[in-house]
Amino acid sequence: MRIPCTRVLLAGLAAGLAAFVAAWAGGGAGAQLADEGQDTGSDSRSCRLQDARAEGLVPGAEVQDGDCLRDLTTAGTRRTGHTDPNDWEGLHASGTRNPSGVPGLQVDGYFPDGSATNTNNGWAHDAQFVIRFPNRWNGKLVITGAPGVREQYANDFIISDWVLARGYAFAATDKGNTGTAFYRDGRRPGDAVAEWHRRVEQLARAAKAAAERYYGRAPRRTYVTGISNGGYLARYALENTPGLYDGGVDWEGTLFRAQGPNLLTFLPPALRNYPEYRATGSEEARRAIIRAGFAPGSEFLWDYHYLVYWDLTQRIYREEFDPAYDGALQAGIPFCQEGTPNCDADYEYAERPRSVKEAVGRVSNTGRIGRPMITLHGDLDALLPVRVDSDVYRRLVERAGRAGIHRYIVVGRGNHVDGLYDRYPERLRPILPCYRAAFLALDRYVEGRGSLPRNGFLPRPESGDVVNRCDLGEVRVHRG
């Protein structure tokens, strides 16, 4: 929750517009300054609100709240309360260098919604968003959705800081439902995930309109991007609403396929076999996990993922798409609830009713992207194994005839979250610097100033600052 600060509710801006114009002589109407985030420069670009109207800057928002800040990056917003560090914890390696000192306007708010899992900003309301407008704008906009079941500030450190410093406006959504009980949103299986896509589209349209109102001109480029579930949202957006965007970067997006593979096909074998492998070192159990899709060489990561990710992830997505299943019966437990281990260890997706596949099918990927996209995925991803995720997605893109506008880079020694690099600095490599290099490469290509990087494998360099540097020119054609 934010520190107390003087604010302007953009939804009621018209009532105080004259006073603001007087205070900002010659500079247009301005949102009021947050205490620690004041931008006191007289430059007419400093946090101006152009063509402000009674309904607010962001069309369709039920509530919107704007603050002019000296620094829109996490270096500033964590002091002023305009971010939530819990949202972005663990997604980056310590030692990551981020820019700071980007003044501009931050607008927080929410769209009409009937669920209330997100309590950021003191609001018990979902469909929350954050939009940031840097004073020095390059004419471009970045749209993101939260990874995992996190909230709208989850991309602040890994994406927002960096793109803002380069002049991009930034917008993020909580996807319309959050937390480990996100599946309770909606009336039928798959509704909660289906809402994610509506919220991304809603935000993209609203943020583009808001940017035009704020800067006096429409964005000339709009990109969609994200990590994990955010990468999945980028894939889906470029498949289904490509006209809203000029391109995207998919960082290890989750793959949903009605016939599989998907989370519900490769996580149960890992849950079923890992206890024996951990207890006895059973080679048979190890091979079963690898057959499910996990990479040889990722074994040192399995214990962490077994304890933190596998069971929880399997349970909540199975609840979303197959709520009628009761894995507790197979586990000999009277009932299955959060915290009960291995409820779904014996889950067999292929044997479940057709209705389950139909629910997954409603939100499945097709590979029919309509705009250029770069996909990155770590070869040691121990949550979404590359062989049953992005390898499969690349084949979908090829079958759809879209390979010419897609590039697929497998990052050697990359894992699902860069925070694990701190535990295993000699065995892993953060993907973030490669993501940033890919984003710049995509933008240059869209602008006609360069070509897309080639497909292939990017080995971990033997020396150098792997936390902050990545050269896509080192991509090899084949893995190994």
C-alpha positions in Angstrom: 0.0 0.0 0.0 1.3 3.4 -0.9 2.7 6.1 1.4 0.3 9.0 1.9 0.7 11.5 -0.9 -1.2 14.4 -2.5 -2.9 12.9 -5.5 -5.4 13.8 -8.3 -8.2 11.4 -9.2 -8.1 11.6 -13.0 -11.8 10.6 -13.1 -12.7 13.9 -11.5 -10.0 16.0 -13.2 -12.3 18.5 -14.9 -13.4 20.1 -11.7 -9.9 21.3 -10.9 -8.6 21.9 -14.3 -8.5 25.7 -14.2 -6.4 25.7 -11.0 -4.0 23.3 -12.5 -3.6 25.4 -15.7 -2.8 28.4 -13.5 -0.2 26.5 -11.6 1.4 25.3 -14.7 1.4 28.4 -16.8 2.1 27.7 -20.4 2.5 24.0 -19.8 -0.9 22.4 -20.1 -2.9 20.7 -17.3 -0.8 18.7 -14.9 -1.4 15.9 -12.4 -0.6 16.9 -8.9 2.9 16.0 -7.6 3.5 13.2 -5.1 5.4 14.3 -2.1 8.7 12.5 -2.6 8.3 12.2 -6.4 8.0 15.9 -7.3 9.2 17.0 -10.7 9.5 20.7 -10.2 11.0 21.6 -13.6 9.3 24.2 -15.7 9.7 22.3 -18.9 6.3 22.1 -20.6 6.9 18.3 -21.0 7.0 17.8 -17.2 4.0 15.7 -16.4 1.5 17.4 -18.6 -2.1 16.2 -19.0 -3.3 17.2 -22.5 -6.9 17.1 -23.5 -7.9 16.0 -20.0 -11.6 15.4 -19.7 -14.0 14.5 -16.9 -13.9 10.8 -17.7 -10.2 10.7 -17.2 -7.1 9.9 -19.1 -7.6 6.1 -19.4 -10.9 5.3 -21.2 -13.0 2.6 -19.6 -11.3 2.7 -16.2 -13.7 2.6 -13.3 -11.0 4.3 -11.1 -7.8 6.0 -12.1 -5.3 7.8 -10.0 -2.3 9.8 -11.3 0.9 11.0 -9.7 3.8 13.0 -11.2 7.0 11.4 -10.1 10.6 12.4 -10.3 11.5 8.8 -10.9 9.1 6.2 -12.5 11.7 3.4 -12.0 11.7 1.1 -9.0 14.6 3.1 -7.6 12.0 5.9 -7.0 8.7 4.1 -6.8 9.7 1.8 -4.0 10.4 4.9 -1.9 7.1 6.6 -2.8 5.0 3.5 -2.7 4.2 3.4 -6.4 5.2 -0.2 -6.8 5.1 -3.4 -4.7 8.5 -5.1 -4.4 6.7 -8.3 -3.4 5.3 -8.5 -6.9 8.7 -8.6 -8.6 10.8 -10.4 -6.0 12.9 -13.3 -7.3 12.5 -12.5 -11.0 16.0 -11.1 -11.4 19.6 -11.9 -10.3 21.2 -9.7 -7.7 23.8 -7.5 -9.4 21.4 -6.6 -12.2 22.1 -3.0 -13.2 19.0 -1.0 -13.8 18.5 2.6 -14.9 16.9 5.2 -12.7 15.9 8.9 -12.7 13.1 8.8 -15.3 10.5 11.5 -14.5 6.9 11.4 -15.7 3.3 10.4 -14.9 2.2 7.2 -13.3 -1.5 6.2 -13.5 -2.8 3.4 -11.4 -6.4 2.2 -11.6 -8.8 -0.6 -12.4 -11.4 -1.5 -15.0 -14.8 -2.8 -14.0 -14.6 -6.3 -12.7 -16.5 -8.6 -10.3 -13.5 -10.3 -8.5 -11.4 -8.9 -5.7 -8.2 -10.9 -5.3 -5.8 -7.9 -5.8 -5.4 -5.6 -2.8 -2.7 -3.3 -4.2 -3.3 0.4 -3.6 -5.8 -0.3 -0.8 -8.3 -1.6 -3.5 -10.0 -5.0 -3.1 -10.5 -5.1 -6.8 -9.1 -7.0 -9.8 -8.4 -5.8 -13.3 -5.9 -3.3 -11.8 -3.4 -1.7 -14.1 -0.4 0.6 -14.0 0.6 3.0 -16.9 3.7 5.1 -16.9 4.4 8.0 -19.2 8.0 9.3 -19.3 8.5 13.0 -19.9 10.9 12.1 -22.8 8.8 9.8 -24.9 10.1 8.0 -28.0 6.7 7.6 -29.4 6.4 3.9 -28.5 4.4 1.8 -26.0 5.1 -1.5 -24.3 2.1 -3.6 -23.1 2.7 -6.4 -20.5 0.7 -8.9 -18.4 1.8 -10.3 -15.0 3.8 -13.5 -14.9 2.5 -16.5 -12.8 -0.3 -15.4 -10.6 1.4 -12.1 -9.6 0.0 -8.6 -9.9 0.5 -5.6 -12.1 3.8 -4.5 -10.7 5.5 -7.8 -11.3 7.4 -6.6 -14.4 8.5 -3.3 -12.9 12.1 -4.3 -12.3 12.8 -6.6 -15.2 10.9 -4.6 -17.9 9.5 -1.3 -16.9 12.7 0.3 -15.5 14.6 -0.5 -18.7 12.0 0.5 -21.3 11.1 3.7 -19.5 14.8 4.8 -19.5 14.8 4.3 -23.3 11.7 6.5 -23.7 9.0 3.9 -24.1 5.7 4.3 -22.3 4.8 1.2 -20.2 1.5 -0.4 -19.3 0.8 -3.6 -17.3 -2.2 -5.5 -16.1 -2.9 -8.0 -13.3 -4.8 -10.1 -15.9 -8.1 -9.8 -14.1 -7.4 -12.3 -11.3 -4.4 -13.0 -9.1 -3.0 -15.4 -6.4 -3.1 -19.1 -6.0 -6.9 -19.2 -5.9 -7.2 -17.3 -9.3 -9.2 -20.3 -10.6 -12.2 -19.3 -8.5 -12.9 -16.4 -10.9 -15.3 -17.2 -13.7 -18.3 -19.5 -14.0 -16.9 -22.3 -16.1 -13.6 -24.1 -16.4 -11.0 -22.0 -18.3 -12.8 -18.7 -17.7 -10.1 -17.2 -15.4 -7.4 -17.7 -18.0 -9.7 -16.6 -20.8 -10.1 -13.3 -18.9 -6.4 -12.7 -19.1 -6.6 -12.1 -22.8 -9.5 -9.8 -22.5 -7.6 -7.7 -20.0 -4.5 -7.5 -22.1 -6.6 -6.4 -25.1 -8.5 -3.9 -22.9 -5.3 -2.4 -21.6 -3.7 -2.2 -25.0 -6.6 -0.2 -26.4 -6.9 2.0 -23.4 -3.2 2.7 -23.0 -2.9 3.6 -26.7 -5.8 6.1 -26.3 -4.4 7.4 -23.1 -0.9 8.0 -24.6 -2.5 9.9 -27.5 -4.4 12.1 -25.0 -1.4 12.7 -22.9 1.2 13.3 -25.5 -1.0 14.7 -28.2 -0.1 12.0 -30.7 -0.8 8.3 -31.0 2.0 5.8 -30.4 3.7 5.0 -33.6 4.8 1.6 -32.3 3.2 -0.8 -29.8 4.9 -3.9 -28.5 3.5 -6.7 -26.3 5.9 -8.7 -24.2 6.2 -10.7 -20.9 7.7 -13.6 -19.0 6.1 -17.0 -18.3 2.3 -16.4 -18.3 3.2 -13.0 -19.6 5.1 -14.6 -22.5 2.0 -16.8 -23.2 -0.1 -13.6 -23.3 2.3 -12.1 -25.9 2.0 -15.2 -28.0 -1.8 -15.3 -27.8 -2.1 -11.5 -28.5 0.0 -11.7 -31.7 -2.0 -14.8 -32.7 -5.5 -13.3 -32.1 -5.3 -9.5 -32.0 -2.1 -8.7 -34.1 -3.5 -5.5 -35.4 -3.0 -3.9 -32.0 0.7 -4.4 -32.0 3.9 -4.1 -34.1 5.6 -7.0 -32.6 6.5 -8.8 -29.4 9.0 -10.7 -27.3 8.0 -13.9 -25.6 10.2 -14.9 -22.6 9.5 -18.6 -21.9 5.8 -18.3 -22.4 3.5 -21.0 -20.9 2.2 -23.4 -23.6 -1.4 -24.4 -23.6 -2.5 -27.1 -26.1 -5.7 -29.0 -25.9 -4.1 -32.3 -26.9 -0.9 -31.5 -25.0 1.7 -31.0 -24.1 0.8 -28.6 -21.3 1.3 -28.2 -17.6 -1.1 -31.0 -16.9 0.8 -33.5 -18.9 4.4 -33.0 -17.7 4.0 -32.0 -14.1 2.2 -35.1 -12.7 5.1 -37.5 -13.8 7.6 -35.2 -12.0 5.4 -35.2 -8.9 5.0 -39.0 -9.0 8.6 -39.9 -9.5 10.7 -37.3 -7.8 10.2 -38.6 -4.2 11.7 -41.9 -5.1 14.5 -40.2 -7.1 15.3 -38.0 -4.1 15.2 -40.8 -1.6 17.1 -43.5 -3.5 18.6 -41.9 -6.6 16.5 -44.3 -8.7 17.6 -44.2 -12.3 14.2 -45.4 -13.4 12.5 -42.5 -11.6 15.0 -40.0 -13.1 14.3 -41.4 -16.6 10.6 -41.0 -16.1 11.0 -37.3 -15.2 13.2 -36.8 -18.3 10.7 -38.6 -20.5 8.1 -36.2 -19.3 10.2 -33.4 -20.8 12.7 -32.2 -18.2 16.2 -31.7 -19.4 19.1 -33.9 -18.4 21.4 -31.8 -16.4 18.6 -29.9 -14.7 18.5 -32.5 -11.8 20.1 -30.0 -9.4 17.1 -27.8 -9.7 14.4 -30.5 -9.2 14.4 -30.4 -5.4 13.7 -26.6 -5.3 11.0 -26.9 -8.0 9.4 -29.9 -6.3 9.1 -28.0 -3.0 8.1 -24.6 -4.5 6.6 -24.9 -7.9 5.5 -28.3 -9.2 2.7 -29.3 -6.8 1.2 -25.8 -6.5 1.3 -25.1 -10.2 -0.2 -28.5 -11.1 -3.0 -28.1 -8.5 -4.1 -24.6 -9.3 -4.2 -25.1 -13.1 -5.9 -28.4 -12.8 -8.5 -26.6 -10.6 -8.9 -24.1 -13.4 -9.4 -26.6 -16.2 -10.6 -29.8 -14.4 -12.2 -28.9 -11.1 -14.1 -32.2 -11.0 -11.0 -34.2 -10.5 -10.2 -35.3 -6.9 -6.6 -36.4 -6.8 -6.9 -36.9 -3.1 -8.6 -40.2 -3.6 -5.6 -41.6 -5.4 -3.3 -40.2 -2.8 -5.3 -41.8 0.0 -6.2 -38.4 1.5 -9.8 -37.6 2.6 -9.8 -34.3 0.7 -7.4 -32.2 -1.3 -6.7 -28.7 -0.2 -3.9 -26.1 -0.5 -0.8 -27.4 1.2 -1.7 -31.1 0.8 1.3 -32.6 -1.0 1.0 -34.5 -4.3 -2.8 -34.4 -4.6 -2.4 -34.7 -8.4 0.6 -37.0 -8.7 -1.5 -39.6 -10.4 -3.3 -37.2 -12.7 -3.6 -38.5 -16.3 -4.6 -35.7 -18.6 -5.2 -38.0 -21.6 -7.8 -40.0 -19.6 -9.8 -37.0 -18.5 -13.2 -36.1 -20.1 -13.5 -34.3 -23.4 -14.8 -31.2 -21.5 -11.3 -30.7 -19.9 -9.6 -30.6 -23.3 -12.3 -28.2 -24.5 -11.6 -25.9 -21.6 -7.9 -25.9 -22.4 -8.7 -25.6 -26.1 -10.5 -22.3 -25.5 -7.2 -20.7 -24.5 -4.7 -22.7 -26.6 -1.9 -21.4 -28.7 -2.0 -21.8 -32.5 1.4 -20.4 -33.7 -0.5 -18.2 -36.2 1.3 -15.0 -35.2 0.5 -11.9 -37.2 3.4 -9.7 -36.2 7.1 -10.3 -35.7 8.0 -12.1 -32.4 11.2 -13.4 -30.7 10.9 -16.3 -28.3 13.6 -17.0 -25.7 13.7 -20.0 -23.4 16.3 -21.5 -21.1 17.5 -25.0 -21.7 17.4 -25.8 -18.0 13.9 -24.4 -17.3 12.7 -26.8 -14.6 9.1 -25.5 -14.5 8.3 -25.2 -18.2 10.8 -27.6 -19.8 11.9 -26.2 -23.2 11.3 -29.5 -25.0 7.6 -29.6 -24.2 7.1 -25.9 -24.4 8.9 -23.5 -26.7 10.3 -26.3 -28.9 6.6 -27.3 -29.5 5.6 -23.7 -30.0 8.2 -23.2 -32.7 6.9 -26.1 -34.6 3.4 -24.6 -34.3 4.7 -21.4 -35.8 6.4 -23.3 -38.6 3.2 -25.3 -39.4 1.2 -22.1 -39.5 3.6 -20.7 -42.1 4.8 -17.9 -39.9 8.4 -18.9 -39.3 9.7 -16.0 -41.4 8.6 -13.5 -38.7 9.5 -15.6 -35.7 12.9 -16.2 -34.1 13.5 -18.8 -31.4 16.6 -18.6 -29.2 17.4 -21.2 -26.6 19.5 -19.7 -23.8 22.1 -22.1 -22.5 22.0 -22.6 -18.8 18.9 -20.4 -18.5 16.3 -21.3 -15.9 12.7 -20.2 -15.4 13.4 -17.4 -12.9 16.7 -15.5 -12.9 16.6 -15.3 -9.1 18.0 -18.8 -8.9 21.2 -17.6 -10.5 22.2 -16.3 -7.1 22.1 -19.9 -5.7 24.0 -21.4 -8.7 26.2 -18.7 -10.3 28.5 -21.3 -11.8 25.7 -23.4 -13.2 23.1 -21.0 -14.5 22.8 -17.9 -16.6 20.2 -15.1 -16.2 18.0 -14.6 -19.3 17.2 -10.9 -18.6 20.2 -9.4 -20.5 19.3 -11.6 -23.5 15.7 -10.6 -23.3 16.8 -6.9 -23.5 19.0 -7.6 -26.4 16.1 -9.4 -28.2 13.8 -6.5 -27.5 16.2 -4.0 -29.1 16.7 -6.3 -32.0 13.0 -6.6 -32.6 12.5 -2.9 -32.4 15.3 -2.2 -34.9 13.8 -4.8 -37.2 10.3 -3.2 -37.0 11.8 0.2 -37.6 13.6 -1.1 -40.7 17.0 -0.6 -39.2 18.2 -4.1 -38.8 17.4 -7.8 -39.2 16.0 -10.3 -36.7 18.6 -12.5 -34.9 19.0 -16.0 -36.2 17.3 -19.0 -34.6 19.4 -21.3 -32.5 21.2 -21.9 -29.3 23.0 -19.2 -27.3 25.8 -20.8 -25.1 26.7 -19.5 -21.8 29.9 -17.5 -22.1 32.9 -18.8 -20.2 33.7 -15.3 -18.8 32.3 -11.8 -18.5 29.3 -10.3 -16.8 26.6 -12.7 -17.6 24.2 -10.9 -15.3 24.2 -7.7 -17.5 25.5 -8.6 -20.9 24.3 -10.8 -23.7 25.5 -10.9 -27.4 22.9 -12.4 -29.7 25.5 -12.5 -32.3 26.8 -15.6 -30.5 23.7 -17.7 -31.3 24.6 -21.0 -32.8 22.4 -22.8 -35.3 22.2 -26.0 -33.2 22.3 -26.7 -29.5 25.2 -28.4 -27.8 
